[in-house]
Amino acid sequence: MRVTVERAALVKALGHVHRVVERRTTIPILSNVLLRSDSGGLKLKATDLDLEVIETIPAEVGQPGATTVPAHTLHDIVRKLPDGAQVSLETTGDSGQMQLRSGRSRFTLQALPESDFPDLATGDMTHRFAIAADSLRQLIGRTQFAISQEETRYYLNGIFAHTIDVQGTTMLRMVATDGHRLARVEAPAPAGSNGMPGVIIPRKAVNEIQKLIEGHDGDVAVELSTTKIRVTVGETVLTSKLIDGTFPDYQRVIPSGNDKRLVVDRSEFTAAVDRVSTISSERGRAVKLSVADGKITLSVTNPDSGSATEEVEADYDASPLDIGFNARYLLDIAGELDGDTTLFKLAEPGSPTIIQDRENAPALYVLMPMRV
């Protein structure tokens, strides 16, 4: 193989593919990136056996061929080369090495044969649709913070995506929960997505998709089966296994009888929560909301460091209520809302609360209270 590429194109492509590669793996070939040159350019491919990313970049191909070299090492080398540099990659015979040349720099990297590199066979994809990058960014960005980190409940370690009929309109809905909070966001379903299987997209794939569509305009191609998802963004193709499990019936968690409406200025409320929570212990992080006519009093008491209170004006005309929440969870949800106001639908101090921008907003959050 002999190929010459622009440093900028190579570092961008390696930036996409090398993130998939685990730094610690017991299978040597999984530490490598596959480089294959042909008339179409240079194709880079990396996998961890659950997730695979492929990107093709323009290249001047002197001799077609393929090899695999350590992904993180190659990325670090190319990243440190000067802007505008040309990078030459070459393998000769069965030497088991690849030569990298750029300007006065010379590197020799240990290589493993292409034949050892695994392929994430996808099988048939049953559903295909195109979705605007901005819409997908909103759906993922507003739910991914609620993905559970608890590995034992593996079926919560991702975002549940499915289509659903909402008042006669088919919507694409994404849901994530960790048992303490739930995020549900929806958008009009793209053509071709109707009837797609309900799938759980793993956390790592969600993070990589979000990074790929960052700054991308136009459409993103999505293909689905019951076991795999493939997302194509420009010249980058990400394929991932799906979580093999059943997502819980989240509809049962969303309360329907919360009739106490509280409306606050979002930025004012967020800043107040942030300030009073400075006093809270890291373990508890509980902030108490005392809601009465026309105001909320936020308070935190920590036996080790003191106490804090702050009042915020509010629109509330139901019976007074004291309720506690995890301050970090409140701030996470407030950070995903984009309206000037925040609507809380409350019930009892021990019951889950609904939080939205406004009534019938596309994003809905459920937060479990804490004892205070």
C-alpha positions in Angstrom: 0.0 0.0 0.0 1.2 3.5 -0.9 -1.0 6.5 -0.3 -0.7 10.3 0.3 -3.3 12.3 2.1 -3.9 15.8 3.5 -3.0 16.0 7.2 -6.3 17.9 8.0 -8.5 15.3 6.4 -6.6 12.4 8.1 -6.7 14.0 11.5 -10.4 14.7 11.2 -11.2 11.1 10.2 -9.0 9.6 12.9 -10.7 11.9 15.4 -14.0 10.2 14.5 -12.8 6.6 14.3 -10.2 6.4 17.1 -12.7 7.2 19.9 -14.4 3.8 19.3 -11.1 2.0 20.2 -10.8 1.0 23.8 -7.5 1.9 25.3 -7.4 -1.3 27.2 -8.3 -4.4 25.3 -7.1 -8.0 25.5 -7.5 -8.5 21.8 -4.5 -6.7 20.1 -6.3 -6.2 16.7 -9.0 -4.1 18.4 -6.4 -1.5 19.3 -5.8 -0.9 15.6 -7.5 1.1 12.9 -7.9 -0.5 9.5 -6.5 1.5 6.6 -7.6 0.5 3.1 -6.7 2.4 0.0 -8.3 1.9 -3.4 -9.6 4.1 -6.3 -12.2 5.6 -4.0 -9.6 7.1 -1.6 -8.5 6.0 1.9 -11.0 4.1 4.1 -10.5 4.1 7.9 -12.3 1.7 10.1 -12.3 1.0 13.8 -14.4 -1.3 16.1 -14.9 -2.6 19.6 -17.1 -5.4 18.4 -20.2 -3.6 19.5 -19.7 -0.3 17.6 -18.0 0.3 14.3 -17.1 3.6 12.6 -16.0 3.8 8.9 -14.9 7.0 7.2 -13.6 7.6 3.7 -11.3 10.5 2.8 -9.8 11.7 -0.6 -6.3 10.3 -1.2 -3.7 10.0 -3.9 -3.3 6.3 -4.2 0.0 5.1 -5.6 -0.6 1.4 -4.8 -3.9 0.0 -3.4 -3.7 -2.1 -0.3 -4.6 -2.5 3.3 -3.1 -2.8 6.8 -3.9 -2.1 10.5 -1.9 0.0 12.9 -2.4 1.3 16.5 -5.3 3.8 16.3 -4.4 6.1 19.3 -0.7 6.2 18.3 -1.5 7.1 14.7 -4.0 9.8 15.8 -1.4 11.3 18.2 1.3 11.4 15.5 -0.9 13.0 12.8 -2.4 15.5 15.3 1.1 16.8 16.1 2.1 17.3 12.5 2.0 20.9 11.2 -1.1 22.3 9.5 -1.1 21.9 5.7 1.3 18.9 5.8 1.0 16.0 3.4 1.2 12.6 5.0 2.5 9.5 3.1 1.6 6.0 4.4 3.4 3.0 2.9 3.7 -0.8 3.6 6.1 -3.0 1.7 5.8 -6.8 1.4 5.2 -8.8 4.6 7.4 -6.6 6.9 4.6 -6.2 9.5 5.3 -2.4 9.6 3.9 0.8 8.1 6.1 3.8 7.2 4.6 7.2 7.8 6.4 10.2 6.3 5.6 13.9 6.4 8.1 16.6 5.7 11.2 15.7 7.7 9.3 13.4 10.0 9.6 9.6 9.7 7.7 7.0 11.8 7.6 3.3 11.7 4.5 1.6 13.2 4.0 -2.0 14.0 1.2 -3.4 11.8 -1.2 -6.4 12.0 -2.6 -8.0 8.9 -5.9 -6.8 7.5 -7.3 -10.4 7.4 -7.4 -10.4 11.3 -9.6 -7.3 11.5 -13.2 -8.1 12.6 -16.2 -7.1 10.6 -19.5 -6.1 12.3 -21.9 -7.9 10.1 -25.1 -6.0 9.9 -27.6 -8.3 8.3 -30.8 -6.8 6.7 -31.9 -3.3 7.8 -35.7 -3.2 7.9 -36.3 0.5 8.2 -34.5 3.5 6.5 -35.2 7.2 6.9 -33.5 10.5 6.7 -33.8 13.0 9.6 -32.5 16.6 9.9 -29.3 16.7 11.9 -30.7 19.5 14.0 -33.8 17.5 14.9 -31.7 14.4 15.8 -29.4 16.6 17.8 -32.4 17.9 19.9 -33.8 14.5 20.4 -30.5 13.0 21.7 -29.2 16.1 23.4 -32.3 16.6 25.6 -32.5 12.9 26.7 -28.9 11.5 27.0 -28.2 13.1 30.4 -30.9 10.8 32.0 -29.3 7.5 30.7 -28.6 5.2 33.6 -25.0 4.6 34.6 -25.9 1.5 36.6 -24.6 -1.5 34.6 -26.9 -4.1 36.4 -29.9 -2.4 34.8 -28.4 -2.8 31.4 -31.7 -2.1 29.6 -31.6 1.5 30.9 -28.0 2.1 29.6 -29.3 3.8 26.5 -32.0 5.8 24.8 -35.3 4.1 23.8 -36.3 5.2 20.4 -39.7 4.4 18.8 -42.6 5.9 16.9 -46.0 6.6 18.5 -49.3 8.1 17.5 -50.0 11.3 19.4 -53.4 12.8 18.7 -53.4 11.5 15.1 -49.8 12.5 14.3 -47.0 9.9 14.2 -44.1 11.1 16.3 -40.5 9.9 16.7 -40.0 9.7 20.5 -36.8 9.2 22.5 -36.9 8.3 26.2 -34.2 7.8 28.8 -34.4 7.2 32.6 -32.2 6.2 35.5 -35.0 5.6 37.9 -34.6 9.0 39.6 -35.5 11.1 36.5 -37.0 10.5 33.1 -36.6 12.5 29.9 -39.1 12.2 27.0 -38.6 14.2 23.8 -40.4 13.9 20.5 -40.5 15.3 17.0 -42.6 14.6 13.9 -41.6 11.1 12.6 -39.6 11.2 9.4 -40.9 9.4 6.3 -39.9 5.7 6.5 -39.7 5.5 10.3 -43.4 4.6 10.8 -43.7 1.1 12.3 -40.0 0.9 13.1 -39.1 -1.5 16.0 -38.7 0.1 19.4 -34.9 0.0 20.0 -32.5 0.8 22.8 -29.4 2.7 21.5 -26.4 2.1 23.8 -24.8 5.0 25.6 -21.5 4.8 23.8 -23.3 4.8 20.4 -25.5 7.8 21.5 -22.4 9.8 22.5 -20.6 9.0 19.2 -23.7 9.9 17.1 -24.0 13.2 19.0 -20.3 14.1 18.3 -20.7 13.1 14.6 -23.7 15.4 14.0 -22.2 18.3 15.9 -21.9 21.1 13.4 -23.4 19.0 10.6 -26.1 20.6 8.5 -28.5 18.7 6.3 -29.9 15.3 6.7 -28.6 12.2 8.5 -29.4 8.7 7.1 -30.6 6.2 9.7 -31.1 2.5 9.1 -32.5 0.1 11.7 -33.2 -3.6 12.4 -34.1 -5.3 15.6 -30.5 -5.8 16.5 -28.4 -3.0 14.8 -28.5 0.7 13.9 -26.5 2.4 11.2 -26.1 6.2 11.0 -24.5 7.9 8.0 -23.3 11.5 8.4 -21.5 12.7 5.3 -18.6 10.3 4.6 -18.8 8.7 8.1 -20.8 5.5 8.7 -21.4 4.4 12.3 -22.9 0.9 13.0 -23.8 -0.3 16.4 -25.4 -3.2 18.1 -28.5 -2.4 20.0 -29.2 -3.3 23.7 -30.9 -6.7 23.8 -33.5 -6.0 26.4 -37.0 -4.6 27.1 -37.3 -1.0 28.0 -39.8 -0.5 30.9 -43.3 0.9 30.3 -42.3 4.5 30.9 -45.9 5.7 30.3 -46.8 4.4 33.8 -44.1 6.6 35.4 -45.5 9.8 34.0 -48.2 11.0 36.4 -51.5 12.2 35.0 -53.1 13.8 38.1 -50.6 16.5 38.9 -52.9 19.5 39.2 -50.8 22.1 41.1 -49.2 24.3 38.5 -46.1 26.3 39.3 -44.5 28.7 36.8 -41.1 30.3 37.4 -38.6 32.4 35.4 -36.2 29.7 34.2 -32.9 31.5 34.4 -33.8 33.1 37.8 -34.8 29.8 39.3 -31.8 27.9 37.9 -29.4 30.5 39.3 -31.1 30.4 42.7 -30.9 26.6 42.8 -27.2 26.7 41.8 -26.4 29.3 44.6 -28.2 27.5 47.5 -26.9 24.1 46.5 -23.3 25.3 47.2 -24.0 24.5 50.8 -25.4 21.0 50.2 -23.4 17.9 50.8 -22.2 16.0 47.7 -24.0 12.9 48.9 -27.4 14.4 49.5 -27.5 17.5 47.3 -31.1 18.0 48.4 -32.8 21.4 48.0 -36.1 22.1 49.6 -38.8 24.0 47.7 -41.4 25.7 49.9 -44.1 26.7 47.5 -46.7 29.3 48.5 -48.8 32.0 46.9 -46.6 34.1 44.6 -43.2 32.7 45.6 -40.9 29.7 46.2 -38.4 29.6 49.0 -35.4 27.5 48.2 -33.5 26.2 51.2 -30.6 23.9 52.0 -29.4 22.7 55.4 -26.1 20.9 55.8 -25.0 20.1 59.4 -21.4 20.3 58.3 -21.3 23.6 56.5 -24.4 25.6 57.4 -27.6 26.6 55.6 -28.9 28.8 52.7 -32.2 30.2 51.6 -33.4 32.3 48.7 -36.8 33.5 47.5 -37.9 33.4 43.8 -41.1 35.0 42.5 -43.5 32.4 41.1 -47.0 32.0 39.6 -48.7 29.5 42.0 -52.2 29.6 43.4 -52.7 26.1 44.9 -52.3 25.0 48.5 -48.8 25.5 50.0 -46.4 22.6 49.5 -42.9 21.6 50.7 -41.0 19.3 48.4 -37.3 18.3 48.0 -35.3 17.5 44.9 -31.7 16.6 44.1 -30.2 19.9 43.1 -28.0 18.5 40.3 -31.0 16.7 38.7 -33.0 20.0 38.8 -30.1 21.9 37.1 -29.6 19.1 34.5 -33.3 19.4 33.5 -33.4 23.2 33.6 -30.3 23.2 31.3 -32.2 21.3 28.6 -35.2 23.6 28.6 -35.1 26.6 26.3 -38.2 28.6 27.2 -38.1 31.8 29.4 -40.3 30.0 31.9 -40.4 26.6 33.5 -43.6 24.8 34.3 -43.8 22.4 37.3 -46.8 20.1 37.7 -46.9 19.1 41.3 -49.0 16.7 43.4 -47.9 15.6 46.8 -44.4 15.9 48.5 -43.7 12.2 47.9 -45.0 12.1 44.3 -43.1 12.5 41.0 -43.2 16.0 39.4 -43.5 16.9 35.8 -41.2 19.7 34.4 -41.7 21.3 31.0 -41.1 24.6 29.2 -44.8 24.9 28.8 -48.0 22.8 28.4 -47.7 20.2 25.6 -44.0 21.1 24.9 -42.1 18.4 22.9 -39.8 17.8 25.9 -41.2 16.4 29.1 -39.2 15.5 32.3 -40.3 13.6 35.3 -38.3 14.0 38.6 -38.7 11.9 41.7 -38.6 13.9 45.0 -36.2 13.5 47.9 -37.0 13.6 51.6 -35.9 16.9 53.2 
